[in-house]
Amino acid sequence: MAAFLVMLREGVEAALIVAILLAYLDRMSRGSERRWVWAGTLSAVAVSLVVGAILWVTIGGLEGTAEKLTEGLIAFAAAGLLTWMIFWMGRQARTIRRALETQVDTALAAGGTVALATIAFVAVLREGLESSLFLISTTVGEASGASQLTGALLGVAGAVAIGYLMYKGSHLIDLRKFFRVTGILIILFAAGLVSKGVNEFQEVGIIPVVIDPVWSVGILDPETSVTGQFLKSLFGWRTSPSLLTVLSYLAYLIPVGWRFLGMTAAVPTTTDAVTEPAAS
């Protein structure tokens, strides 16, 4: 579920950018230039896959203290990037379409088809590299990689479908609501990553344990319960957490969640990002 959520959210952000570029070229009767957008997009996807594979091979081979230390660092880094991502989209939602169209105008005026491909490449690569890091944070140290891969592929498929509807100018999708709901889930996921990072650092002795555990319950054990595994992967659930893992979870969740809810309540709808149907 965590892999699905991350790839769906990241994929929709990338799809939104590609949809804006393609729809704008169609409105300008420059549909022949769409191949450059696709060239940049596919190149970014290829680079992201290579980087993801390198990260997986490198980090997946670690053991012992090095593994736990790396897992903790990745968890903190992923939580930081997730936080930046949701706030960036909240700030840029009102201007992203105008900014991208301005870049397209500049590229076409200069006759720079490579520049047009670069716009798509840079935008999609950012989402792809973030996705690679996030997926590593959900898979490293976990027993089953197949379920994460399945969730990631389903997330990508959902993002492609939503991107197609956006390109066609569909108003069936309320992007403001989509980003708000997924943003809340992402914040819960990031809070779990923060507590995971604290837990890993406690295991290697960098952070003191203090009280461990704060509570211990015999239900929803991620090792034996599907529901428990779901809660662990998405929200960082633990049956026997230490005091600092609980406090770190709340210390992240409360201020970041409060700020996000306030920001998204005040931001106008983002469905105007692609408001006109593509030329037929």
Secondary structure, DSSP 8 states (H G I E B T S, - for coil): -HHHHHHHHHHHHHHHHHHHHHHHHHHTT-GGGHHHHHHHHHHHHHHHHHHHHHHHHHHHT--HHHHHHHHHHHHHHHHHHHHHHHHHHHHHTTTHHHHHHHHHHHHHHTT-HHHHHHHHHHHHHHHHHHHHHHHHHHHTT-S-SHHHHHHHHHHHHHHHHHHHHHHTT--SS-HHHHHHHHHHHHHHHHHHHHHHHHHHHHHTTSS---SS-S---SSS-TTT-HHHHHHHHHH---SS--HHHHHHHHHHHHHHHHHHHHHHHHS--GGGGG-S----
